[in-house]
Amino acid sequence: MPAQPRFRRVIRIGLVQVATYYDSRGREKHPAACMAPRCGFSTEYDSRTAAELAARTHRCSVR
C-alpha cells in the first residue's frame, strides 16, 4: 500500500484548497480541490500558479 502524500503549503481560496506535495517519483505536484459538498472539482497541476488560478476561477454549480 503506497504512503499517503504529505501536503505542505496548504492555502484556501474561497471553497478551494491548494496544496503542494511530492509524488512517488519525486516530482512536485499541486492539487486544487473544492471542499463544497457534492461539488467534485479536483485537479492536479505541475505549477503552483496554475493551481491557484484554477482555484480563483472555479465556480461551484452546487450552491
N, CA, C, O and CB atoms as a CASP TS submission, in Angstrom:
PFRMAT TS
TARGET T0000
AUTHOR 0000-0000-0000
METHOD Language model
MODEL 1
PARENT N/A
ATOM      1  N   MET     1       0.847  -1.177   0.000  1.00  0.00           N
ATOM      2  CA  MET     1       0.000   0.000   0.000  1.00  0.00           C
ATOM      3  C   MET     1       0.901   1.251   0.000  1.00  0.00           C
ATOM      4  O   MET     1       1.781   1.375   0.851  1.00  0.00           O
ATOM      5  CB  MET     1      -0.968  -0.008   1.235  1.00  0.00           C
ATOM      6  N   PRO     2       0.684   2.172  -0.946  1.00  0.00           N
ATOM      7  CA  PRO     2       1.513   3.373  -1.008  1.00  0.00           C
ATOM      8  C   PRO     2       1.234   4.312   0.159  1.00  0.00           C
ATOM      9  O   PRO     2       0.130   4.359   0.700  1.00  0.00           O
ATOM     10  CB  PRO     2       1.284   4.102  -2.322  1.00  0.00           C
ATOM     11  N   ALA     3       2.260   5.046   0.522  1.00  0.00           N
ATOM     12  CA  ALA     3       2.124   6.008   1.610  1.00  0.00           C
ATOM     13  C   ALA     3       1.279   7.199   1.167  1.00  0.00           C
ATOM     14  O   ALA     3       1.275   7.561  -0.010  1.00  0.00           O
ATOM     15  CB  ALA     3       3.506   6.480   2.088  1.00  0.00           C
ATOM     16  N   GLN     4       0.578   7.794   2.097  1.00  0.00           N
ATOM     17  CA  GLN     4      -0.220   8.986   1.805  1.00  0.00           C
ATOM     18  C   GLN     4       0.720  10.173   1.581  1.00  0.00           C
ATOM     19  O   GLN     4       1.728  10.303   2.277  1.00  0.00           O
ATOM     20  CB  GLN     4      -1.228   9.285   2.965  1.00  0.00           C
ATOM     21  N   PRO     5       0.401  11.030   0.626  1.00  0.00           N
ATOM     22  CA  PRO     5       1.252  12.200   0.397  1.00  0.00           C
ATOM     23  C   PRO     5       1.180  13.175   1.574  1.00  0.00           C
ATOM     24  O   PRO     5       0.140  13.319   2.218  1.00  0.00           O
ATOM     25  CB  PRO     5       0.842  12.913  -0.902  1.00  0.00           C
ATOM     26  N   ARG     6       2.290  13.830   1.837  1.00  0.00           N
ATOM     27  CA  ARG     6       2.346  14.830   2.899  1.00  0.00           C
ATOM     28  C   ARG     6       2.180  16.199   2.254  1.00  0.00           C
ATOM     29  O   ARG     6       3.077  16.699   1.576  1.00  0.00           O
ATOM     30  CB  ARG     6       3.692  14.739   3.710  1.00  0.00           C
ATOM     31  N   PHE     7       1.022  16.786   2.477  1.00  0.00           N
ATOM     32  CA  PHE     7       0.726  18.081   1.875  1.00  0.00           C
ATOM     33  C   PHE     7       1.391  19.187   2.672  1.00  0.00           C
ATOM     34  O   PHE     7       1.408  19.160   3.902  1.00  0.00           O
ATOM     35  CB  PHE     7      -0.791  18.315   1.795  1.00  0.00           C
ATOM     36  N   ARG     8       1.934  20.149   1.966  1.00  0.00           N
ATOM     37  CA  ARG     8       2.533  21.318   2.606  1.00  0.00           C
ATOM     38  C   ARG     8       2.090  22.551   1.839  1.00  0.00           C
ATOM     39  O   ARG     8       1.568  22.454   0.729  1.00  0.00           O
ATOM     40  CB  ARG     8       4.095  21.213   2.653  1.00  0.00           C
ATOM     41  N   ARG     9       2.301  23.691   2.432  1.00  0.00           N
ATOM     42  CA  ARG     9       1.878  24.967   1.838  1.00  0.00           C
ATOM     43  C   ARG     9       0.409  24.919   1.420  1.00  0.00           C
ATOM     44  O   ARG     9       0.069  25.254   0.285  1.00  0.00           O
ATOM     45  CB  ARG     9       2.760  25.311   0.622  1.00  0.00           C
ATOM     46  N   VAL    10      -0.446  24.507   2.331  1.00  0.00           N
ATOM     47  CA  VAL    10      -1.879  24.418   2.055  1.00  0.00           C
ATOM     48  C   VAL    10      -2.503  25.793   2.264  1.00  0.00           C
ATOM     49  O   VAL    10      -2.352  26.403   3.323  1.00  0.00           O
ATOM     50  CB  VAL    10      -2.566  23.350   2.966  1.00  0.00           C
ATOM     51  N   ILE    11      -3.208  26.273   1.236  1.00  0.00           N
ATOM     52  CA  ILE    11      -3.934  27.541   1.357  1.00  0.00           C
ATOM     53  C   ILE    11      -5.362  27.311   0.891  1.00  0.00           C
ATOM     54  O   ILE    11      -5.659  26.345   0.188  1.00  0.00           O
ATOM     55  CB  ILE    11      -3.246  28.683   0.526  1.00  0.00           C
ATOM     56  N   ARG    12      -6.224  28.206   1.292  1.00  0.00           N
ATOM     57  CA  ARG    12      -7.631  28.118   0.892  1.00  0.00           C
ATOM     58  C   ARG    12      -8.005  29.396   0.154  1.00  0.00           C
ATOM     59  O   ARG    12      -7.807  30.500   0.661  1.00  0.00           O
ATOM     60  CB  ARG    12      -8.564  27.895   2.132  1.00  0.00           C
ATOM     61  N   ILE    13      -8.546  29.235  -1.042  1.00  0.00           N
ATOM     62  CA  ILE    13      -9.018  30.355  -1.851  1.00  0.00           C
ATOM     63  C   ILE    13     -10.505  30.117  -2.069  1.00  0.00           C
ATOM     64  O   ILE    13     -10.893  29.297  -2.902  1.00  0.00           O
ATOM     65  CB  ILE    13      -8.228  30.478  -3.229  1.00  0.00           C
ATOM     66  N   GLY    14     -11.326  30.825  -1.330  1.00  0.00           N
ATOM     67  CA  GLY    14     -12.764  30.578  -1.366  1.00  0.00           C
ATOM     68  C   GLY    14     -13.050  29.209  -0.796  1.00  0.00           C
ATOM     69  O   GLY    14     -12.667  28.920   0.337  1.00  0.00           O
ATOM     70  N   LEU    15     -13.722  28.354  -1.563  1.00  0.00           N
ATOM     71  CA  LEU    15     -14.009  26.997  -1.130  1.00  0.00           C
ATOM     72  C   LEU    15     -12.961  25.990  -1.599  1.00  0.00           C
ATOM     73  O   LEU    15     -13.055  24.805  -1.278  1.00  0.00           O
ATOM     74  CB  LEU    15     -15.365  26.584  -1.627  1.00  0.00           C
ATOM     75  N   VAL    16     -11.973  26.447  -2.352  1.00  0.00           N
ATOM     76  CA  VAL    16     -10.977  25.548  -2.944  1.00  0.00           C
ATOM     77  C   VAL    16      -9.679  25.583  -2.134  1.00  0.00           C
ATOM     78  O   VAL    16      -9.174  26.651  -1.789  1.00  0.00           O
ATOM     79  CB  VAL    16     -10.701  25.937  -4.419  1.00  0.00           C
ATOM     80  N   GLN    17      -9.152  24.394  -1.839  1.00  0.00           N
ATOM     81  CA  GLN    17      -7.867  24.278  -1.169  1.00  0.00           C
ATOM     82  C   GLN    17      -6.800  23.924  -2.194  1.00  0.00           C
ATOM     83  O   GLN    17      -7.012  23.076  -3.061  1.00  0.00           O
ATOM     84  CB  GLN    17      -7.921  23.220  -0.041  1.00  0.00           C
ATOM     85  N   VAL    18      -5.641  24.588  -2.085  1.00  0.00           N
ATOM     86  CA  VAL    18      -4.497  24.337  -2.951  1.00  0.00           C
ATOM     87  C   VAL    18      -3.343  23.913  -2.051  1.00  0.00           C
ATOM     88  O   VAL    18      -3.114  24.523  -1.006  1.00  0.00           O
ATOM     89  CB  VAL    18      -4.125  25.606  -3.815  1.00  0.00           C
ATOM     90  N   ALA    19      -2.617  22.873  -2.448  1.00  0.00           N
ATOM     91  CA  ALA    19      -1.511  22.364  -1.639  1.00  0.00           C
ATOM     92  C   ALA    19      -0.357  21.963  -2.553  1.00  0.00           C
ATOM     93  O   ALA    19      -0.463  22.033  -3.777  1.00  0.00           O
ATOM     94  CB  ALA    19      -1.968  21.159  -0.768  1.00  0.00           C
ATOM     95  N   THR    20       0.744  21.544  -1.937  1.00  0.00           N
ATOM     96  CA  THR    20       1.918  21.074  -2.656  1.00  0.00           C
ATOM     97  C   THR    20       2.353  19.758  -2.030  1.00  0.00           C
ATOM     98  O   THR    20       2.332  19.616  -0.808  1.00  0.00           O
ATOM     99  CB  THR    20       3.071  22.130  -2.622  1.00  0.00           C
ATOM    100  N   TYR    21       2.746  18.796  -2.857  1.00  0.00           N
ATOM    101  CA  TYR    21       3.296  17.540  -2.361  1.00  0.00           C
ATOM    102  C   TYR    21       4.217  16.943  -3.408  1.00  0.00           C
ATOM    103  O   TYR    21       4.232  17.386  -4.556  1.00  0.00           O
ATOM    104  CB  TYR    21       2.171  16.549  -1.995  1.00  0.00           C
ATOM    105  N   TYR    22       4.986  15.934  -3.012  1.00  0.00           N
ATOM    106  CA  TYR    22       5.849  15.203  -3.929  1.00  0.00           C
ATOM    107  C   TYR    22       5.203  13.864  -4.239  1.00  0.00           C
ATOM    108  O   TYR    22       4.798  13.145  -3.327  1.00  0.00           O
ATOM    109  CB  TYR    22       7.271  15.010  -3.334  1.00  0.00           C
ATOM    110  N   ASP    23       5.101  13.519  -5.534  1.00  0.00           N
ATOM    111  CA  ASP    23       4.511  12.235  -5.901  1.00  0.00           C
ATOM    112  C   ASP    23       5.529  11.116  -5.688  1.00  0.00           C
ATOM    113  O   ASP    23       6.626  11.362  -5.187  1.00  0.00           O
ATOM    114  CB  ASP    23       4.025  12.255  -7.373  1.00  0.00           C
ATOM    115  N   SER    24       5.170   9.894  -6.064  1.00  0.00           N
ATOM    116  CA  SER    24       6.021   8.736  -5.804  1.00  0.00           C
ATOM    117  C   SER    24       7.339   8.767  -6.584  1.00  0.00           C
ATOM    118  O   SER    24       8.287   8.061  -6.240  1.00  0.00           O
ATOM    119  CB  SER    24       5.271   7.474  -6.139  1.00  0.00           C
ATOM    120  N   ARG    25       7.390   9.582  -7.625  1.00  0.00           N
ATOM    121  CA  ARG    25       8.621   9.705  -8.411  1.00  0.00           C
ATOM    122  C   ARG    25       9.444  10.927  -8.033  1.00  0.00           C
ATOM    123  O   ARG    25      10.436  11.235  -8.695  1.00  0.00           O
ATOM    124  CB  ARG    25       8.289   9.761  -9.880  1.00  0.00           C
ATOM    125  N   GLY    26       9.045  11.624  -6.983  1.00  0.00           N
ATOM    126  CA  GLY    26       9.804  12.766  -6.507  1.00  0.00           C
ATOM    127  C   GLY    26       9.490  14.075  -7.203  1.00  0.00           C
ATOM    128  O   GLY    26      10.179  15.071  -6.985  1.00  0.00           O
ATOM    129  N   ARG    27       8.463  14.090  -8.035  1.00  0.00           N
ATOM    130  CA  ARG    27       8.087  15.322  -8.728  1.00  0.00           C
ATOM    131  C   ARG    27       7.131  16.126  -7.856  1.00  0.00           C
ATOM    132  O   ARG    27       6.295  15.566  -7.147  1.00  0.00           O
ATOM    133  CB  ARG    27       7.440  15.010 -10.103  1.00  0.00           C
ATOM    134  N   GLU    28       7.267  17.435  -7.920  1.00  0.00           N
ATOM    135  CA  GLU    28       6.390  18.315  -7.150  1.00  0.00           C
ATOM    136  C   GLU    28       5.055  18.470  -7.884  1.00  0.00           C
ATOM    137  O   GLU    28       5.034  18.781  -9.075  1.00  0.00           O
ATOM    138  CB  GLU    28       7.060  19.706  -6.922  1.00  0.00           C
ATOM    139  N   LYS    29       3.945  18.255  -7.178  1.00  0.00           N
ATOM    140  CA  LYS    29       2.602  18.375  -7.743  1.00  0.00           C
ATOM    141  C   LYS    29       1.787  19.346  -6.903  1.00  0.00           C
ATOM    142  O   LYS    29       2.062  19.546  -5.720  1.00  0.00           O
ATOM    143  CB  LYS    29       1.900  16.992  -7.815  1.00  0.00           C
ATOM    144  N   HIS    30       0.776  19.950  -7.534  1.00  0.00           N
ATOM    145  CA  HIS    30      -0.045  20.965  -6.873  1.00  0.00           C
ATOM    146  C   HIS    30      -1.521  20.678  -7.134  1.00  0.00           C
ATOM    147  O   HIS    30      -2.038  21.049  -8.188  1.00  0.00           O
ATOM    148  CB  HIS    30       0.331  22.390  -7.365  1.00  0.00           C
ATOM    149  N   PRO    31      -2.203  20.034  -6.206  1.00  0.00           N
ATOM    150  CA  PRO    31      -3.636  19.765  -6.387  1.00  0.00           C
ATOM    151  C   PRO    31      -4.489  20.947  -5.947  1.00  0.00           C
ATOM    152  O   PRO    31      -4.113  21.704  -5.052  1.00  0.00           O
ATOM    153  CB  PRO    31      -4.045  18.516  -5.609  1.00  0.00           C
ATOM    154  N   ALA    32      -5.637  21.088  -6.587  1.00  0.00           N
ATOM    155  CA  ALA    32      -6.651  22.068  -6.192  1.00  0.00           C
ATOM    156  C   ALA    32      -7.963  21.302  -6.086  1.00  0.00           C
ATOM    157  O   ALA    32      -8.377  20.637  -7.036  1.00  0.00           O
ATOM    158  CB  ALA    32      -6.754  23.278  -7.225  1.00  0.00           C
ATOM    159  N   ALA    33      -8.617  21.394  -4.929  1.00  0.00           N
ATOM    160  CA  ALA    33      -9.848  20.631  -4.713  1.00  0.00           C
ATOM    161  C   ALA    33     -10.875  21.488  -3.993  1.00  0.00           C
ATOM    162  O   ALA    33     -10.552  22.190  -3.035  1.00  0.00           O
ATOM    163  CB  ALA    33      -9.565  19.347  -3.906  1.00  0.00           C
ATOM    164  N   CYS    34     -12.115  21.426  -4.462  1.00  0.00           N
ATOM    165  CA  CYS    34     -13.206  22.175  -3.854  1.00  0.00           C
ATOM    166  C   CYS    34     -13.741  21.397  -2.659  1.00  0.00           C
ATOM    167  O   CYS    34     -13.916  20.180  -2.729  1.00  0.00           O
ATOM    168  CB  CYS    34     -14.335  22.452  -4.883  1.00  0.00           C
ATOM    169  N   MET    35     -14.001  22.103  -1.564  1.00  0.00           N
ATOM    170  CA  MET    35     -14.465  21.481  -0.332  1.00  0.00           C
ATOM    171  C   MET    35     -15.984  21.532  -0.174  1.00  0.00           C
ATOM    172  O   MET    35     -16.502  21.110   0.860  1.00  0.00           O
ATOM    173  CB  MET    35     -13.813  22.148   0.848  1.00  0.00           C
ATOM    174  N   ALA    36     -16.693  22.027  -1.150  1.00  0.00           N
ATOM    175  CA  ALA    36     -18.158  22.084  -1.075  1.00  0.00           C
ATOM    176  C   ALA    36     -18.746  20.685  -1.224  1.00  0.00           C
ATOM    177  O   ALA    36     -18.244  19.891  -2.020  1.00  0.00           O
ATOM    178  CB  ALA    36     -18.729  23.027  -2.165  1.00  0.00           C
ATOM    179  N   PRO    37     -19.796  20.372  -0.478  1.00  0.00           N
ATOM    180  CA  PRO    37     -20.412  19.055  -0.612  1.00  0.00           C
ATOM    181  C   PRO    37     -20.971  18.832  -2.022  1.00  0.00           C
ATOM    182  O   PRO    37     -21.596  19.725  -2.594  1.00  0.00           O
ATOM    183  CB  PRO    37     -21.523  18.890   0.424  1.00  0.00           C
ATOM    184  N   ARG    38     -20.749  17.660  -2.566  1.00  0.00           N
ATOM    185  CA  ARG    38     -21.233  17.230  -3.876  1.00  0.00           C
ATOM    186  C   ARG    38     -20.683  18.035  -5.060  1.00  0.00           C
ATOM    187  O   ARG    38     -21.258  17.990  -6.147  1.00  0.00           O
ATOM    188  CB  ARG    38     -22.717  17.304  -3.891  1.00  0.00           C
ATOM    189  N   CYS    39     -19.602  18.755  -4.873  1.00  0.00           N
ATOM    190  CA  CYS    39     -19.045  19.526  -5.994  1.00  0.00           C
ATOM    191  C   CYS    39     -18.205  18.631  -6.898  1.00  0.00           C
ATOM    192  O   CYS    39     -18.465  18.567  -8.100  1.00  0.00           O
ATOM    193  CB  CYS    39     -18.191  20.703  -5.473  1.00  0.00           C
ATOM    194  N   GLY    40     -17.220  17.949  -6.364  1.00  0.00           N
ATOM    195  CA  GLY    40     -16.415  17.030  -7.158  1.00  0.00           C
ATOM    196  C   GLY    40     -15.279  17.661  -7.938  1.00  0.00           C
ATOM    197  O   GLY    40     -14.612  16.957  -8.697  1.00  0.00           O
ATOM    198  N   PHE    41     -15.023  18.961  -7.790  1.00  0.00           N
ATOM    199  CA  PHE    41     -13.927  19.613  -8.512  1.00  0.00           C
ATOM    200  C   PHE    41     -12.603  19.250  -7.860  1.00  0.00           C
ATOM    201  O   PHE    41     -12.391  19.521  -6.678  1.00  0.00           O
ATOM    202  CB  PHE    41     -14.116  21.153  -8.539  1.00  0.00           C
ATOM    203  N   SER    42     -11.719  18.641  -8.625  1.00  0.00           N
ATOM    204  CA  SER    42     -10.394  18.283  -8.143  1.00  0.00           C
ATOM    205  C   SER    42      -9.477  18.151  -9.350  1.00  0.00           C
ATOM    206  O   SER    42      -9.757  17.382 -10.270  1.00  0.00           O
ATOM    207  CB  SER    42     -10.427  16.962  -7.307  1.00  0.00           C
ATOM    208  N   THR    43      -8.378  18.905  -9.344  1.00  0.00           N
ATOM    209  CA  THR    43      -7.415  18.824 -10.443  1.00  0.00           C
ATOM    210  C   THR    43      -6.005  18.855  -9.872  1.00  0.00           C
ATOM    211  O   THR    43      -5.793  19.243  -8.723  1.00  0.00           O
ATOM    212  CB  THR    43      -7.624  19.984 -11.460  1.00  0.00           C
ATOM    213  N   GLU    44      -5.040  18.440 -10.696  1.00  0.00           N
ATOM    214  CA  GLU    44      -3.645  18.413 -10.271  1.00  0.00           C
ATOM    215  C   GLU    44      -2.799  19.080 -11.348  1.00  0.00           C
ATOM    216  O   GLU    44      -2.964  18.795 -12.534  1.00  0.00           O
ATOM    217  CB  GLU    44      -3.162  16.954 -10.003  1.00  0.00           C
ATOM    218  N   TYR    45      -1.907  19.955 -10.945  1.00  0.00           N
ATOM    219  CA  TYR    45      -1.088  20.725 -11.870  1.00  0.00           C
ATOM    220  C   TYR    45       0.387  20.564 -11.552  1.00  0.00           C
ATOM    221  O   TYR    45       0.759  20.160 -10.450  1.00  0.00           O
ATOM    222  CB  TYR    45      -1.476  22.196 -11.830  1.00  0.00           C
ATOM    223  N   ASP    46       1.224  20.886 -12.535  1.00  0.00           N
ATOM    224  CA  ASP    46       2.669  20.848 -12.332  1.00  0.00           C
ATOM    225  C   ASP    46       3.197  22.156 -11.762  1.00  0.00           C
ATOM    226  O   ASP    46       4.296  22.187 -11.210  1.00  0.00           O
ATOM    227  CB  ASP    46       3.372  20.537 -13.639  1.00  0.00           C
ATOM    228  N   SER    47       2.426  23.243 -11.887  1.00  0.00           N
ATOM    229  CA  SER    47       2.883  24.520 -11.339  1.00  0.00           C
ATOM    230  C   SER    47       1.884  25.052 -10.304  1.00  0.00           C
ATOM    231  O   SER    47       0.673  24.880 -10.446  1.00  0.00           O
ATOM    232  CB  SER    47       3.082  25.552 -12.472  1.00  0.00           C
ATOM    233  N   ARG    48       2.399  25.680  -9.297  1.00  0.00           N
ATOM    234  CA  ARG    48       1.577  26.243  -8.224  1.00  0.00           C
ATOM    235  C   ARG    48       0.691  27.367  -8.766  1.00  0.00           C
ATOM    236  O   ARG    48      -0.456  27.512  -8.343  1.00  0.00           O
ATOM    237  CB  ARG    48       2.469  26.768  -7.074  1.00  0.00           C
ATOM    238  N   THR    49       1.210  28.149  -9.683  1.00  0.00           N
ATOM    239  CA  THR    49       0.467  29.256 -10.267  1.00  0.00           C
ATOM    240  C   THR    49      -0.793  28.768 -10.983  1.00  0.00           C
ATOM    241  O   THR    49      -1.856  29.376 -10.858  1.00  0.00           O
ATOM    242  CB  THR    49       1.356  30.031 -11.236  1.00  0.00           C
ATOM    243  N   ALA    50      -0.674  27.684 -11.725  1.00  0.00           N
ATOM    244  CA  ALA    50      -1.831  27.131 -12.436  1.00  0.00           C
ATOM    245  C   ALA    50      -2.888  26.635 -11.455  1.00  0.00           C
ATOM    246  O   ALA    50      -4.082  26.822 -11.686  1.00  0.00           O
ATOM    247  CB  ALA    50      -1.396  25.985 -13.365  1.00  0.00           C
ATOM    248  N   ALA    51      -2.463  26.010 -10.369  1.00  0.00           N
ATOM    249  CA  ALA    51      -3.412  25.513  -9.368  1.00  0.00           C
ATOM    250  C   ALA    51      -4.137  26.666  -8.683  1.00  0.00           C
ATOM    251  O   ALA    51      -5.342  26.582  -8.442  1.00  0.00           O
ATOM    252  CB  ALA    51      -2.688  24.652  -8.322  1.00  0.00           C
ATOM    253  N   GLU    52      -3.419  27.737  -8.370  1.00  0.00           N
ATOM    254  CA  GLU    52      -4.052  28.895  -7.739  1.00  0.00           C
ATOM    255  C   GLU    52      -4.995  29.608  -8.699  1.00  0.00           C
ATOM    256  O   GLU    52      -6.038  30.109  -8.276  1.00  0.00           O
ATOM    257  CB  GLU    52      -2.992  29.868  -7.234  1.00  0.00           C
ATOM    258  N   LEU    53      -4.652  29.664  -9.971  1.00  0.00           N
ATOM    259  CA  LEU    53      -5.543  30.260 -10.968  1.00  0.00           C
ATOM    260  C   LEU    53      -6.828  29.444 -11.101  1.00  0.00           C
ATOM    261  O   LEU    53      -7.915  30.013 -11.199  1.00  0.00           O
ATOM    262  CB  LEU    53      -4.834  30.362 -12.333  1.00  0.00           C
ATOM    263  N   ALA    54      -6.712  28.131 -11.105  1.00  0.00           N
ATOM    264  CA  ALA    54      -7.894  27.273 -11.164  1.00  0.00           C
ATOM    265  C   ALA    54      -8.770  27.479  -9.930  1.00  0.00           C
ATOM    266  O   ALA    54      -9.997  27.465 -10.034  1.00  0.00           O
ATOM    267  CB  ALA    54      -7.483  25.794 -11.284  1.00  0.00           C
ATOM    268  N   ALA    55      -8.157  27.667  -8.777  1.00  0.00           N
ATOM    269  CA  ALA    55      -8.923  27.896  -7.552  1.00  0.00           C
ATOM    270  C   ALA    55      -9.660  29.230  -7.599  1.00  0.00           C
ATOM    271  O   ALA    55     -10.799  29.335  -7.144  1.00  0.00           O
ATOM    272  CB  ALA    55      -8.000  27.851  -6.334  1.00  0.00           C
ATOM    273  N   ARG    56      -9.010  30.239  -8.145  1.00  0.00           N
ATOM    274  CA  ARG    56      -9.640  31.565  -8.217  1.00  0.00           C
ATOM    275  C   ARG    56     -10.783  31.623  -9.228  1.00  0.00           C
ATOM    276  O   ARG    56     -11.736  32.380  -9.042  1.00  0.00           O
ATOM    277  CB  ARG    56      -8.601  32.611  -8.575  1.00  0.00           C
ATOM    278  N   THR    57     -10.696  30.836 -10.286  1.00  0.00           N
ATOM    279  CA  THR    57     -11.707  30.903 -11.338  1.00  0.00           C
ATOM    280  C   THR    57     -12.784  29.824 -11.206  1.00  0.00           C
ATOM    281  O   THR    57     -13.731  29.810 -11.992  1.00  0.00           O
ATOM    282  CB  THR    57     -11.044  30.786 -12.685  1.00  0.00           C
ATOM    283  N   HIS    58     -12.660  28.927 -10.236  1.00  0.00           N
ATOM    284  CA  HIS    58     -13.657  27.850 -10.058  1.00  0.00           C
ATOM    285  C   HIS    58     -14.978  28.430  -9.561  1.00  0.00           C
ATOM    286  O   HIS    58     -15.015  29.232  -8.628  1.00  0.00           O
ATOM    287  CB  HIS    58     -13.136  26.773  -9.060  1.00  0.00           C
ATOM    288  N   ARG    59     -16.051  28.006 -10.204  1.00  0.00           N
ATOM    289  CA  ARG    59     -17.398  28.400  -9.795  1.00  0.00           C
ATOM    290  C   ARG    59     -18.179  27.136  -9.524  1.00  0.00           C
ATOM    291  O   ARG    59     -18.395  26.325 -10.425  1.00  0.00           O
ATOM    292  CB  ARG    59     -18.103  29.280 -10.882  1.00  0.00           C
ATOM    293  N   CYS    60     -18.602  26.966  -8.293  1.00  0.00           N
ATOM    294  CA  CYS    60     -19.378  25.785  -7.896  1.00  0.00           C
ATOM    295  C   CYS    60     -20.777  25.870  -8.473  1.00  0.00           C
ATOM    296  O   CYS    60     -21.455  26.891  -8.354  1.00  0.00           O
ATOM    297  CB  CYS    60     -19.440  25.652  -6.358  1.00  0.00           C
ATOM    298  N   SER    61     -21.194  24.786  -9.096  1.00  0.00           N
ATOM    299  CA  SER    61     -22.568  24.746  -9.594  1.00  0.00           C
ATOM    300  C   SER    61     -23.506  24.157  -8.539  1.00  0.00           C
ATOM    301  O   SER    61     -24.716  24.089  -8.758  1.00  0.00           O
ATOM    302  CB  SER    61     -22.644  23.925 -10.898  1.00  0.00           C
ATOM    303  N   VAL    62     -22.969  23.736  -7.413  1.00  0.00           N
ATOM    304  CA  VAL    62     -23.754  23.098  -6.348  1.00  0.00           C
ATOM    305  C   VAL    62     -24.515  24.118  -5.516  1.00  0.00           C
ATOM    306  O   VAL    62     -25.622  23.840  -5.055  1.00  0.00           O
ATOM    307  CB  VAL    62     -22.846  22.275  -5.442  1.00  0.00           C
ATOM    308  N   ARG    63     -23.941  25.279  -5.323  1.00  0.00           N
ATOM    309  CA  ARG    63     -24.536  26.296  -4.447  1.00  0.00           C
ATOM    310  C   ARG    63     -25.928  26.516  -4.804  1.00  0.00           C
ATOM    311  O   ARG    63     -26.603  27.336  -4.182  1.00  0.00           O
ATOM    312  CB  ARG    63     -23.798  27.590  -4.504  1.00  0.00           C
TER
END
